[in-house]
Amino acid sequence: MKYVIDKDLVHTVMKEKQISTQTELAKKIGVSKNQLSVILSSRSNPIKSNYQKLCDVLEIEPLDILVPAKQQIKTTKNQTEPVSEKFVDTDIVVPRKKYSSVELFAGAGGLALGLEMAGFDAKGLVEYDRHAAATLRANRPNWNVIEEDIVHVSKNSIKTYIKGSDTVDFISGGYPCQAFSYAGHKLGLDDVRGTMFYHFASIVEELKPKVFLAENVKGLTTHDSGKTLQTMIDIFEKMGYIVTWNLLKANDYGVAQKRERVVIVGVRDDLKIEYRLPKPYDYKPVLRDVLKDVPTSIGEKYPDKKRKVLELVPAGGYWRDLPKAVAMEYMGKSYYSGGGRTGMARRISWDEPCLTLTCSPAQKQTERCHPEETRPFTVREYARIQSFPDTWKFSGSMSQQYKQIGNAVPVEFARAIGLSIIDLLNRIDD
């Protein structure tokens, strides 16, 4: 996938670092002004050594200022062509009827709950982790939770688990990103056996829904130089689907978090209809908006040594705000490795969306410290940041609850995507 540097983001960071001109920035990087202009050009491939130098000077991670080139890629059996982005205002979308769905890799229910809010009727939710499956049952006793290995489900036929539903309108799920082996030609479904993608695609092939949604991590776009994603698209195409994919930001859809997810949508090619993305909301919530009157809950604590270090970090700050001696001791060898590493010793500000939540809130590389209190976010704060309602309960130990929430699709994000799928299904029924 081709990336371009977002100049607005560069200028924002320059302002924060008190770098007033591109000439000054070029001098700090050690390149000419013309060379810097080439780096920032939309025609330039930024994954080069000078780009890394740019990130080192601005003290940011390489992906912090990258966005996809401003087009989405639509692939068909015969061509790959850019198409203009089209959006649907999800505020005006109302389902014409209850559309049926099946979810694979359901986790703790973030995607399932959002889809339910949008208007889907889940006929089955496959989830192998017993703690996540218990969470689903505790919150929705009426759901058909299939606590089974996806390998067995696809082998035995999904229809044996959703009896009375030979067809469904929609399949969704977030399978893990795994590498494929290449032999110099396009791979078919049989060539990717042993991956979770294979089992997702096999169930899609069996049920032949009108539309499917596969969500995944941002890294899928660059995994094996984009070959992994392209192989997935090729396989879905061979199965009879028109496929589009986009990198979407959760903060654009009512979530107070800088989380980005790849959203792959396949529409059965006989339906002759184009998928439209949900229109981003005008309102972009920040941490202050979602952490009001949060119910008391269990939460991780920092060891005394780490707590004393993080007490020195201001809201919105990270390890570079520490005294040099403290930073050197805390960072160890990482102190000399260059780059931004802005997740280390990071305290979130009230006035910004949270960084992407991880499965462990106190991990050294990805700390998410509370804006005022020197502690990680509690379980219920984690859930709020992921836009789960306070009524949604999580099963298992504290670490299991953090894991479930951190792995979830944010509920409001899922609802927006769900409504865009409802819009498509409504148009099919017209």
ROROMI-815633 format. One record per residue (C-alpha): residue in three letters; z, x, y; residue number from 1. Coordinates in Angstrom, 2 decimals. Last residue first. Example, Ala and Ser with C-alpha at 12.3 -4.5 7.8 and 13.67 -1.06 7.14 Angstrom:
residu->Ser, up->7.14, east->13.67, north->-1.06, num->2
residu->Ala, up->7.80, east->12.30, north->-4.50, num->1
This chain:
residu->Asp, up->-2.60, east->-35.44, north->-1.49, num->430
residu->Asp, up->-0.70, east->-34.21, north->-4.57, num->429
residu->Ile, up->-1.87, east->-30.60, north->-4.13, num->428
residu->Arg, up->-0.77, east->-30.80, north->-0.48, num->427
residu->Asn, up->2.73, east->-31.85, north->-1.52, num->426
residu->Leu, up->2.82, east->-28.96, north->-4.01, num->425
residu->Leu, up->1.97, east->-26.50, north->-1.23, num->424
residu->Asp, up->4.57, east->-27.91, north->1.14, num->423
residu->Ile, up->7.15, east->-27.80, north->-1.67, num->422
residu->Ile, up->6.31, east->-24.09, north->-2.10, num->421
residu->Ser, up->7.00, east->-23.52, north->1.62, num->420
residu->Leu, up->10.21, east->-25.51, north->1.19, num->419
residu->Gly, up->11.31, east->-23.21, north->-1.62, num->418
residu->Ile, up->10.66, east->-20.10, north->0.47, num->417
residu->Ala, up->12.88, east->-21.53, north->3.21, num->416
residu->Arg, up->15.57, east->-22.56, north->0.69, num->415
residu->Ala, up->15.51, east->-19.13, north->-0.94, num->414
residu->Phe, up->16.13, east->-17.45, north->2.44, num->413
residu->Glu, up->18.98, east->-19.88, north->3.04, num->412
residu->Val, up->20.51, east->-19.03, north->-0.35, num->411
residu->Pro, up->20.24, east->-15.25, north->-0.10, num->410
residu->Val, up->18.70, east->-13.99, north->-3.39, num->409
residu->Ala, up->21.57, east->-12.68, north->-5.46, num->408
residu->Asn, up->22.20, east->-9.12, north->-6.65, num->407
residu->Gly, up->25.02, east->-8.46, north->-4.17, num->406
residu->Ile, up->26.65, east->-11.80, north->-4.96, num->405
residu->Gln, up->26.65, east->-11.27, north->-8.72, num->404
residu->Lys, up->27.81, east->-7.65, north->-8.43, num->403
residu->Tyr, up->30.62, east->-8.53, north->-6.01, num->402
residu->Gln, up->31.77, east->-11.22, north->-8.43, num->401
residu->Gln, up->31.66, east->-8.85, north->-11.40, num->400
residu->Ser, up->33.71, east->-6.28, north->-9.47, num->399
residu->Met, up->36.32, east->-8.93, north->-8.66, num->398
residu->Ser, up->36.47, east->-10.03, north->-12.28, num->397
residu->Gly, up->34.52, east->-12.96, north->-13.68, num->396
residu->Ser, up->33.25, east->-16.25, north->-12.26, num->395
residu->Phe, up->31.99, east->-17.02, north->-8.76, num->394
residu->Lys, up->32.61, east->-20.25, north->-6.87, num->393
residu->Trp, up->30.16, east->-21.99, north->-4.52, num->392
residu->Thr, up->32.21, east->-24.27, north->-2.26, num->391
residu->Asp, up->32.21, east->-21.72, north->0.57, num->390
residu->Pro, up->28.43, east->-22.13, north->0.82, num->389
residu->Phe, up->26.34, east->-19.07, north->-0.09, num->388
residu->Ser, up->24.55, east->-17.58, north->2.92, num->387
residu->Gln, up->24.40, east->-14.00, north->1.50, num->386
residu->Ile, up->26.61, east->-12.92, north->4.42, num->385
residu->Arg, up->28.90, east->-15.84, north->3.60, num->384
residu->Ala, up->29.13, east->-14.71, north->-0.05, num->383
residu->Tyr, up->30.06, east->-11.16, north->0.95, num->382
residu->Glu, up->32.70, east->-12.60, north->3.28, num->381
residu->Arg, up->33.99, east->-14.64, north->0.31, num->380
residu->Val, up->34.20, east->-11.51, north->-1.86, num->379
residu->Thr, up->35.91, east->-9.51, north->0.88, num->378
residu->Phe, up->34.02, east->-7.14, north->3.16, num->377
residu->Pro, up->35.11, east->-3.52, north->2.85, num->376
residu->Arg, up->38.18, east->-2.36, north->4.77, num->375
residu->Thr, up->39.11, east->-0.83, north->8.12, num->374
residu->Glu, up->39.52, east->-4.03, north->10.08, num->373
residu->Glu, up->37.39, east->-4.56, north->13.18, num->372
residu->Pro, up->33.70, east->-4.55, north->12.23, num->371
residu->His, up->34.30, east->-4.66, north->8.42, num->370
residu->Cys, up->32.94, east->-1.60, north->6.60, num->369
residu->Arg, up->29.69, east->-1.73, north->4.62, num->368
residu->Glu, up->29.42, east->1.59, north->2.81, num->367
residu->Thr, up->26.12, east->2.46, north->1.13, num->366
residu->Gln, up->26.22, east->6.12, north->0.06, num->365
residu->Lys, up->29.98, east->6.17, north->-0.52, num->364
residu->Gln, up->30.21, east->2.94, north->-2.53, num->363
residu->Ala, up->32.89, east->0.64, north->-1.12, num->362
residu->Pro, up->31.03, east->-2.67, north->-1.13, num->361
residu->Ser, up->29.69, east->-2.42, north->-4.72, num->360
residu->Cys, up->26.74, east->-4.54, north->-5.81, num->359
residu->Thr, up->24.91, east->-3.83, north->-2.54, num->358
residu->Leu, up->24.61, east->-5.86, north->0.64, num->357
residu->Thr, up->21.63, east->-5.14, north->2.85, num->356
residu->Leu, up->22.84, east->-4.05, north->6.29, num->355
residu->Cys, up->24.66, east->-6.78, north->8.16, num->354
residu->Pro, up->22.90, east->-8.55, north->11.01, num->353
residu->Glu, up->23.98, east->-7.21, north->14.39, num->352
residu->Asp, up->26.47, east->-8.31, north->17.05, num->351
residu->Trp, up->29.68, east->-8.11, north->15.04, num->350
residu->Ser, up->28.92, east->-4.45, north->14.35, num->349
residu->Ile, up->28.92, east->-2.97, north->10.83, num->348
residu->Arg, up->30.92, east->0.20, north->10.07, num->347
residu->Arg, up->28.95, east->2.83, north->8.18, num->346
residu->Ala, up->30.64, east->5.86, north->6.62, num->345
residu->Met, up->27.32, east->6.57, north->4.88, num->344
residu->Gly, up->24.63, east->3.90, north->5.31, num->343
residu->Thr, up->22.93, east->5.76, north->8.16, num->342
residu->Arg, up->21.74, east->8.52, north->5.85, num->341
residu->Gly, up->19.51, east->9.67, north->8.75, num->340
residu->Gly, up->17.66, east->12.67, north->7.47, num->339
residu->Gly, up->18.94, east->16.22, north->6.99, num->338
residu->Ser, up->20.36, east->17.77, north->3.81, num->337
residu->Tyr, up->23.15, east->19.72, north->5.48, num->336
residu->Tyr, up->25.76, east->16.95, north->5.67, num->335
residu->Ser, up->24.77, east->15.79, north->2.18, num->334
residu->Lys, up->26.43, east->18.92, north->0.78, num->333
residu->Gly, up->29.86, east->17.50, north->1.61, num->332
residu->Met, up->29.64, east->14.32, north->3.64, num->331
residu->Tyr, up->33.39, east->13.79, north->4.13, num->330
residu->Glu, up->34.23, east->17.43, north->4.82, num->329
residu->Met, up->31.34, east->17.93, north->7.22, num->328
residu->Ala, up->32.00, east->14.60, north->8.95, num->327
residu->Val, up->35.66, east->15.41, north->9.49, num->326
residu->Ala, up->34.82, east->18.83, north->10.94, num->325
residu->Lys, up->32.13, east->17.37, north->13.19, num->324
residu->Pro, up->34.29, east->14.57, north->14.59, num->323
residu->Leu, up->32.85, east->11.28, north->13.27, num->322
residu->Asp, up->30.16, east->9.31, north->15.09, num->321
residu->Arg, up->27.47, east->10.98, north->12.95, num->320
residu->Trp, up->29.06, east->9.34, north->9.90, num->319
residu->Tyr, up->28.29, east->5.80, north->10.97, num->318
residu->Gly, up->28.57, east->3.50, north->13.98, num->317
residu->Gly, up->27.90, east->-0.18, north->14.67, num->316
residu->Ala, up->31.61, east->-0.81, north->15.21, num->315
residu->Pro, up->33.29, east->2.54, north->15.89, num->314
residu->Val, up->34.04, east->5.12, north->13.15, num->313
residu->Leu, up->37.40, east->6.93, north->13.31, num->312
residu->Glu, up->39.16, east->4.38, north->11.09, num->311
residu->Leu, up->36.45, east->5.17, north->8.54, num->310
residu->Val, up->37.91, east->8.63, north->7.91, num->309
residu->Lys, up->41.49, east->7.38, north->7.49, num->308
residu->Arg, up->40.25, east->4.65, north->5.10, num->307
residu->Lys, up->38.40, east->7.22, north->2.99, num->306
residu->Lys, up->41.56, east->9.27, north->2.43, num->305
residu->Asp, up->43.73, east->6.20, north->1.87, num->304
residu->Pro, up->41.46, east->4.82, north->-0.85, num->303
residu->Tyr, up->39.42, east->1.88, north->0.46, num->302
residu->Lys, up->40.16, east->-1.65, north->-0.64, num->301
residu->Glu, up->37.98, east->-4.18, north->-2.51, num->300
residu->Gly, up->38.44, east->-7.88, north->-1.86, num->299
residu->Ile, up->40.09, east->-11.02, north->-3.17, num->298
residu->Ser, up->39.77, east->-14.16, north->-1.11, num->297
residu->Thr, up->40.90, east->-15.97, north->2.03, num->296
residu->Pro, up->38.39, east->-18.53, north->3.25, num->295
residu->Val, up->36.14, east->-17.35, north->6.13, num->294
residu->Asp, up->37.07, east->-18.94, north->9.45, num->293
residu->Lys, up->34.10, east->-17.39, north->11.28, num->292
residu->Leu, up->32.14, east->-14.67, north->9.49, num->291
residu->Val, up->28.68, east->-16.24, north->9.76, num->290
residu->Asp, up->27.82, east->-16.12, north->13.45, num->289
residu->Arg, up->29.66, east->-12.86, north->14.19, num->288
residu->Leu, up->27.53, east->-11.08, north->11.58, num->287
residu->Val, up->24.29, east->-11.87, north->13.36, num->286
residu->Pro, up->22.02, east->-14.89, north->13.04, num->285
residu->Lys, up->18.33, east->-14.82, north->14.02, num->284
residu->Tyr, up->17.38, east->-18.21, north->15.48, num->283
residu->Asp, up->13.67, east->-18.64, north->16.21, num->282
residu->Tyr, up->13.01, east->-19.21, north->12.52, num->281
residu->Pro, up->10.14, east->-17.48, north->10.73, num->280
residu->Lys, up->7.38, east->-19.85, north->9.57, num->279
residu->Pro, up->7.45, east->-20.27, north->5.81, num->278
residu->Leu, up->4.36, east->-18.64, north->4.27, num->277
residu->Arg, up->1.34, east->-20.76, north->3.41, num->276
residu->Tyr, up->-0.23, east->-20.85, north->-0.07, num->275
residu->Glu, up->-3.93, east->-21.68, north->-0.28, num->274
residu->Ile, up->-5.44, east->-24.47, north->-2.39, num->273
residu->Lys, up->-8.28, east->-24.56, north->-4.91, num->272
residu->Leu, up->-6.19, east->-26.17, north->-7.68, num->271
residu->Asp, up->-8.25, east->-24.52, north->-10.46, num->270
residu->Asp, up->-6.93, east->-21.12, north->-9.38, num->269
residu->Arg, up->-3.32, east->-21.81, north->-10.30, num->268
residu->Val, up->-1.30, east->-20.59, north->-7.32, num->267
residu->Gly, up->0.64, east->-17.32, north->-7.61, num->266
residu->Val, up->3.26, east->-16.28, north->-5.08, num->265
residu->Ile, up->4.76, east->-12.80, north->-4.89, num->264
residu->Val, up->7.66, east->-12.39, north->-2.44, num->263
residu->Val, up->8.82, east->-8.82, north->-1.83, num->262
residu->Arg, up->12.32, east->-8.84, north->-0.38, num->261
residu->Glu, up->13.90, east->-7.47, north->2.78, num->260
residu->Arg, up->17.61, east->-7.71, north->3.62, num->259
residu->Lys, up->18.76, east->-6.98, north->7.15, num->258
residu->Gln, up->21.51, east->-9.61, north->6.85, num->257
residu->Ala, up->22.77, east->-12.58, north->8.82, num->256
residu->Val, up->20.54, east->-15.03, north->6.92, num->255
residu->Gly, up->18.86, east->-17.94, north->8.74, num->254
residu->Tyr, up->15.26, east->-17.32, north->7.73, num->253
residu->Asp, up->13.99, east->-14.41, north->9.80, num->252
residu->Asn, up->17.13, east->-12.47, north->8.84, num->251
residu->Ala, up->15.97, east->-12.59, north->5.22, num->250
residu->Lys, up->12.98, east->-10.41, north->6.08, num->249
residu->Leu, up->9.76, east->-10.92, north->4.12, num->248
residu->Leu, up->7.40, east->-8.45, north->2.43, num->247
residu->Asn, up->4.38, east->-10.45, north->1.35, num->246
residu->Trp, up->2.36, east->-11.13, north->-1.78, num->245
residu->Thr, up->-0.63, east->-13.30, north->-2.54, num->244
residu->Val, up->-2.00, east->-14.23, north->-5.95, num->243
residu->Ile, up->-4.73, east->-16.62, north->-7.07, num->242
residu->Tyr, up->-3.87, east->-17.45, north->-10.67, num->241
residu->Gly, up->-5.89, east->-17.77, north->-13.89, num->240
residu->Met, up->-4.08, east->-15.55, north->-16.41, num->239
residu->Lys, up->-6.43, east->-12.68, north->-15.58, num->238
residu->Glu, up->-5.22, east->-13.00, north->-11.99, num->237
residu->Phe, up->-1.57, east->-12.71, north->-13.06, num->236
residu->Ile, up->-2.44, east->-9.50, north->-14.90, num->235
residu->Asp, up->-4.25, east->-7.98, north->-11.92, num->234
residu->Ile, up->-1.37, east->-8.90, north->-9.60, num->233
residu->Met, up->1.18, east->-7.23, north->-11.86, num->232
residu->Thr, up->-1.05, east->-4.15, north->-12.10, num->231
residu->Gln, up->-1.32, east->-4.05, north->-8.31, num->230
residu->Leu, up->2.47, east->-4.10, north->-7.99, num->229
residu->Thr, up->2.89, east->-1.19, north->-10.39, num->228
residu->Lys, up->0.02, east->0.76, north->-8.83, num->227
residu->Gly, up->1.54, east->0.70, north->-5.33, num->226
residu->Ser, up->1.99, east->4.47, north->-5.13, num->225
residu->Asp, up->4.05, east->4.47, north->-8.35, num->224
residu->His, up->6.50, east->2.04, north->-6.69, num->223
residu->Thr, up->5.46, east->1.72, north->-3.03, num->222
residu->Thr, up->5.42, east->-2.07, north->-2.70, num->221
residu->Leu, up->8.04, east->-2.46, north->-5.45, num->220
residu->Gly, up->10.52, east->-0.64, north->-3.23, num->219
residu->Lys, up->11.13, east->-3.80, north->-1.21, num->218
residu->Val, up->12.92, east->-5.37, north->-4.17, num->217
residu->Asn, up->11.55, east->-8.36, north->-6.03, num->216
residu->Glu, up->10.69, east->-12.04, north->-5.87, num->215
residu->Ala, up->8.31, east->-13.74, north->-8.29, num->214
residu->Leu, up->7.25, east->-17.27, north->-7.38, num->213
residu->Phe, up->5.01, east->-19.44, north->-9.53, num->212
residu->Val, up->2.60, east->-22.29, north->-8.83, num->211
residu->Lys, up->0.87, east->-25.09, north->-10.68, num->210
residu->Pro, up->2.74, east->-24.14, north->-13.82, num->209
residu->Lys, up->0.83, east->-22.78, north->-16.85, num->208
residu->Leu, up->3.74, east->-23.22, north->-19.26, num->207
residu->Glu, up->2.77, east->-20.52, north->-21.77, num->206
residu->Glu, up->1.15, east->-18.12, north->-19.30, num->205
residu->Val, up->4.12, east->-18.37, north->-16.95, num->204
residu->Ile, up->6.41, east->-17.70, north->-19.92, num->203
residu->Ser, up->4.39, east->-14.62, north->-20.85, num->202
residu->Ala, up->4.39, east->-13.42, north->-17.22, num->201
residu->Phe, up->8.20, east->-13.44, north->-17.06, num->200
residu->His, up->8.42, east->-11.78, north->-20.48, num->199
residu->Tyr, up->5.96, east->-9.05, north->-19.52, num->198
residu->Phe, up->7.71, east->-8.47, north->-16.19, num->197
residu->Met, up->10.91, east->-7.75, north->-18.10, num->196
residu->Thr, up->9.13, east->-4.80, north->-19.67, num->195
residu->Gly, up->8.74, east->-4.09, north->-23.38, num->194
residu->Arg, up->5.15, east->-5.23, north->-23.52, num->193
residu->Val, up->3.10, east->-4.05, north->-20.53, num->192
residu->Asp, up->-0.20, east->-3.44, north->-22.35, num->191
residu->Asp, up->-0.21, east->-6.90, north->-23.95, num->190
residu->Leu, up->-0.47, east->-8.50, north->-20.48, num->189
residu->Gly, up->-3.61, east->-6.59, north->-19.60, num->188
residu->Leu, up->-3.94, east->-3.23, north->-17.90, num->187
residu->Lys, up->-6.68, east->-2.18, north->-15.52, num->186
residu->His, up->-8.16, east->1.18, north->-16.43, num->185
residu->Gly, up->-7.33, east->4.86, north->-16.25, num->184
residu->Ala, up->-4.81, east->4.80, north->-19.08, num->183
residu->Tyr, up->-1.70, east->3.92, north->-17.12, num->182
residu->Ser, up->1.84, east->3.44, north->-18.41, num->181
residu->Phe, up->3.91, east->0.86, north->-16.54, num->180
residu->Ala, up->7.05, east->1.39, north->-14.45, num->179
residu->Gln, up->9.81, east->-1.19, north->-14.17, num->178
residu->Cys, up->10.91, east->-3.45, north->-11.29, num->177
residu->Pro, up->13.52, east->-5.89, north->-12.57, num->176
residu->Tyr, up->12.48, east->-9.58, north->-12.82, num->175
residu->Gly, up->13.22, east->-11.97, north->-9.99, num->174
residu->Gly, up->12.50, east->-15.54, north->-10.93, num->173
residu->Ser, up->10.54, east->-18.70, north->-10.28, num->172
residu->Ile, up->8.42, east->-21.17, north->-12.23, num->171
residu->Phe, up->6.97, east->-24.34, north->-10.66, num->170
residu->Asp, up->5.39, east->-27.65, north->-11.54, num->169
residu->Val, up->6.65, east->-27.90, north->-15.09, num->168
residu->Thr, up->4.94, east->-29.04, north->-18.28, num->167
residu->Asp, up->6.18, east->-29.77, north->-21.79, num->166
residu->Ser, up->9.50, east->-30.96, north->-20.39, num->165
residu->Gly, up->11.22, east->-33.12, north->-23.02, num->164
residu->Lys, up->12.91, east->-30.09, north->-24.53, num->163
residu->Ile, up->13.64, east->-27.27, north->-22.12, num->162
residu->Tyr, up->14.93, east->-24.63, north->-24.54, num->161
residu->Thr, up->12.31, east->-25.03, north->-27.30, num->160
residu->Lys, up->9.65, east->-25.15, north->-24.59, num->159
residu->Ile, up->10.50, east->-21.59, north->-23.53, num->158
residu->Ser, up->8.85, east->-20.38, north->-26.70, num->157
residu->Asn, up->10.73, east->-18.35, north->-29.37, num->156
residu->Lys, up->9.32, east->-15.00, north->-28.20, num->155
residu->Ser, up->9.67, east->-15.78, north->-24.48, num->154
residu->Val, up->13.27, east->-16.96, north->-24.92, num->153
residu->His, up->14.14, east->-14.13, north->-27.30, num->152
residu->Val, up->13.07, east->-11.44, north->-24.85, num->151
residu->Ile, up->14.69, east->-13.39, north->-21.99, num->150
residu->Asp, up->18.04, east->-12.83, north->-23.69, num->149
residu->Glu, up->19.95, east->-16.10, north->-23.78, num->148
residu->Glu, up->22.42, east->-18.06, north->-21.73, num->147
residu->Ile, up->20.10, east->-20.99, north->-21.04, num->146
residu->Val, up->21.82, east->-22.99, north->-18.30, num->145
residu->Asn, up->20.55, east->-26.58, north->-18.33, num->144
residu->Trp, up->22.14, east->-27.68, north->-15.07, num->143
residu->Asn, up->24.49, east->-30.69, north->-15.13, num->142
residu->Pro, up->27.67, east->-28.58, north->-14.92, num->141
residu->Arg, up->26.41, east->-27.15, north->-11.58, num->140
residu->Asn, up->29.06, east->-24.97, north->-9.97, num->139
residu->Ala, up->31.00, east->-23.89, north->-13.04, num->138
residu->Arg, up->27.85, east->-23.78, north->-15.17, num->137
residu->Leu, up->26.04, east->-21.38, north->-12.80, num->136
residu->Thr, up->29.10, east->-19.14, north->-12.43, num->135
residu->Ala, up->29.53, east->-19.02, north->-16.23, num->134
residu->Ala, up->25.91, east->-17.88, north->-16.54, num->133
residu->Ala, up->26.61, east->-15.14, north->-13.99, num->132
residu->His, up->29.62, east->-13.96, north->-16.01, num->131
residu->Arg, up->27.76, east->-14.18, north->-19.32, num->130
residu->Asp, up->24.78, east->-12.13, north->-18.18, num->129
residu->Tyr, up->21.74, east->-13.49, north->-20.06, num->128
residu->Glu, up->20.45, east->-15.97, north->-17.47, num->127
residu->Val, up->17.63, east->-18.47, north->-18.05, num->126
residu->Leu, up->17.73, east->-21.59, north->-15.88, num->125
residu->Gly, up->16.18, east->-24.80, north->-17.22, num->124
residu->Lys, up->14.75, east->-28.09, north->-16.07, num->123
residu->Ala, up->15.62, east->-27.43, north->-12.42, num->122
residu->Asp, up->14.75, east->-30.33, north->-10.11, num->121
residu->Phe, up->13.37, east->-28.88, north->-6.86, num->120
residu->Gly, up->13.99, east->-30.40, north->-3.43, num->119
residu->Ala, up->14.46, east->-27.58, north->-0.92, num->118
residu->Met, up->18.23, east->-27.67, north->-1.41, num->117
residu->Glu, up->17.66, east->-27.24, north->-5.16, num->116
residu->Leu, up->15.41, east->-24.27, north->-4.40, num->115
residu->Gly, up->18.15, east->-22.67, north->-2.31, num->114
residu->Leu, up->20.68, east->-23.27, north->-5.09, num->113
residu->Ala, up->18.40, east->-21.76, north->-7.72, num->112
residu->Leu, up->17.61, east->-18.69, north->-5.59, num->111
residu->Gly, up->21.27, east->-17.93, north->-4.97, num->110
residu->Gly, up->22.33, east->-19.03, north->-8.45, num->109
residu->Ala, up->24.60, east->-16.32, north->-9.84, num->108
residu->Gly, up->21.79, east->-14.62, north->-11.73, num->107
residu->Ala, up->18.74, east->-16.79, north->-12.49, num->106
residu->Phe, up->16.69, east->-14.19, north->-14.35, num->105
residu->Leu, up->14.13, east->-16.95, north->-15.11, num->104
residu->Glu, up->14.01, east->-20.25, north->-13.25, num->103
residu->Val, up->12.21, east->-23.37, north->-14.44, num->102
residu->Ser, up->11.07, east->-26.06, north->-12.04, num->101
residu->Ser, up->10.23, east->-29.74, north->-11.74, num->100
residu->Tyr, up->9.18, east->-31.33, north->-8.45, num->99
residu->Lys, up->11.21, east->-34.31, north->-7.33, num->98
residu->Lys, up->8.85, east->-36.40, north->-5.18, num->97
residu->Arg, up->7.01, east->-36.31, north->-1.86, num->96
residu->Pro, up->9.18, east->-33.37, north->-0.84, num->95
residu->Val, up->9.90, east->-33.23, north->2.92, num->94
residu->Val, up->8.56, east->-30.37, north->5.05, num->93
residu->Ile, up->9.09, east->-30.79, north->8.81, num->92
residu->Asp, up->11.66, east->-28.07, north->9.33, num->91
residu->Thr, up->9.63, east->-25.83, north->6.98, num->90
residu->Asp, up->7.07, east->-25.12, north->9.71, num->89
residu->Val, up->4.23, east->-23.72, north->7.61, num->88
residu->Phe, up->2.66, east->-20.35, north->8.27, num->87
residu->Lys, up->-0.75, east->-18.79, north->7.90, num->86
residu->Glu, up->-1.36, east->-15.05, north->7.86, num->85
residu->Ser, up->-5.00, east->-14.04, north->8.21, num->84
residu->Val, up->-6.71, east->-12.81, north->5.06, num->83
residu->Pro, up->-7.51, east->-9.26, north->4.01, num->82
residu->Glu, up->-9.77, east->-8.91, north->0.96, num->81
residu->Thr, up->-9.49, east->-7.70, north->-2.61, num->80
residu->Gln, up->-12.39, east->-8.83, north->-4.75, num->79
residu->Asn, up->-13.74, east->-10.11, north->-8.02, num->78
residu->Lys, up->-10.84, east->-11.67, north->-9.90, num->77
residu->Thr, up->-9.08, east->-12.57, north->-6.67, num->76
residu->Thr, up->-6.67, east->-10.59, north->-4.54, num->75
residu->Lys, up->-5.20, east->-11.64, north->-1.23, num->74
residu->Ile, up->-3.61, east->-8.88, north->0.77, num->73
residu->Gln, up->-1.52, east->-9.79, north->3.76, num->72
residu->Gln, up->-2.35, east->-8.38, north->7.12, num->71
residu->Lys, up->-0.41, east->-6.58, north->9.79, num->70
residu->Ala, up->0.00, east->-3.23, north->8.03, num->69
residu->Pro, up->3.34, east->-3.41, north->6.23, num->68
residu->Val, up->6.34, east->-2.27, north->8.26, num->67
residu->Leu, up->8.00, east->1.13, north->8.46, num->66
residu->Ile, up->10.65, east->2.07, north->11.03, num->65
residu->Asp, up->13.73, east->2.12, north->8.79, num->64
residu->Leu, up->11.72, east->3.20, north->5.73, num->63
residu->Pro, up->12.01, east->6.95, north->6.49, num->62
residu->Glu, up->15.82, east->6.80, north->7.04, num->61
residu->Ile, up->17.05, east->7.39, north->10.57, num->60
residu->Glu, up->18.45, east->10.29, north->12.57, num->59
residu->Leu, up->15.79, east->10.13, north->15.31, num->58
residu->Val, up->15.09, east->13.87, north->14.91, num->57
residu->Asp, up->15.16, east->13.63, north->11.11, num->56
residu->Cys, up->12.87, east->10.58, north->11.14, num->55
residu->Leu, up->10.27, east->12.38, north->13.24, num->54
residu->Lys, up->10.54, east->15.42, north->10.95, num->53
residu->Gln, up->9.85, east->13.16, north->7.97, num->52
residu->Tyr, up->6.75, east->11.86, north->9.75, num->51
residu->Asn, up->5.68, east->15.43, north->10.35, num->50
residu->Ser, up->5.87, east->16.10, north->6.62, num->49
residu->Lys, up->3.62, east->13.19, north->5.71, num->48
residu->Ile, up->4.11, east->9.58, north->4.67, num->47
residu->Pro, up->2.88, east->8.21, north->7.99, num->46
residu->Asn, up->-0.73, east->7.57, north->6.97, num->45
residu->Ser, up->-2.49, east->7.29, north->10.31, num->44
residu->Arg, up->-4.89, east->4.56, north->11.41, num->43
residu->Ser, up->-2.16, east->2.53, north->13.17, num->42
residu->Ser, up->-1.49, east->5.64, north->15.27, num->41
residu->Leu, up->2.10, east->6.83, north->15.66, num->40
residu->Ile, up->1.50, east->10.13, north->13.87, num->39
residu->Val, up->-1.76, east->10.62, north->15.77, num->38
residu->Ser, up->0.03, east->10.06, north->19.08, num->37
residu->Leu, up->2.61, east->12.63, north->17.99, num->36
residu->Gln, up->-0.17, east->15.16, north->17.41, num->35
residu->Asn, up->-1.51, east->14.44, north->20.90, num->34
residu->Lys, up->1.94, east->15.02, north->22.41, num->33
residu->Ser, up->2.08, east->18.38, north->20.64, num->32
residu->Val, up->4.43, east->19.00, north->17.72, num->31
residu->Gly, up->7.90, east->20.56, north->17.38, num->30
residu->Ile, up->9.80, east->17.36, north->16.64, num->29
residu->Lys, up->11.97, east->17.81, north->19.74, num->28
residu->Lys, up->8.89, east->18.60, north->21.87, num->27
residu->Ala, up->7.08, east->15.49, north->20.59, num->26
residu->Leu, up->10.10, east->13.35, north->21.50, num->25
residu->Glu, up->10.17, east->14.74, north->25.04, num->24
residu->Thr, up->6.44, east->14.06, north->25.45, num->23
residu->Gln, up->6.95, east->10.60, north->23.97, num->22
residu->Thr, up->9.32, east->9.88, north->26.83, num->21
residu->Ser, up->12.95, east->8.88, north->27.50, num->20
residu->Ile, up->14.84, east->10.18, north->24.49, num->19
residu->Gln, up->18.31, east->8.76, north->25.11, num->18
residu->Lys, up->19.03, east->8.37, north->21.38, num->17
residu->Glu, up->19.36, east->4.57, north->21.74, num->16
residu->Lys, up->16.20, east->4.50, north->23.86, num->15
residu->Met, up->14.31, east->6.53, north->21.25, num->14
residu->Val, up->15.54, east->4.10, north->18.60, num->13
residu->Thr, up->14.06, east->1.15, north->20.49, num->12
residu->His, up->10.84, east->3.08, north->21.18, num->11
residu->Val, up->10.41, east->3.81, north->17.46, num->10
residu->Leu, up->11.08, east->0.16, north->16.58, num->9
residu->Asp, up->8.45, east->-0.96, north->19.08, num->8
residu->Lys, up->6.01, east->1.61, north->17.69, num->7
residu->Asp, up->6.18, east->0.13, north->14.17, num->6
residu->Ile, up->4.76, east->2.92, north->12.02, num->5
residu->Val, up->2.02, east->1.81, north->9.69, num->4
residu->Tyr, up->2.07, east->1.45, north->5.93, num->3
residu->Lys, up->-0.82, east->1.26, north->3.49, num->2
residu->Met, up->0.00, east->0.00, north->0.00, num->1
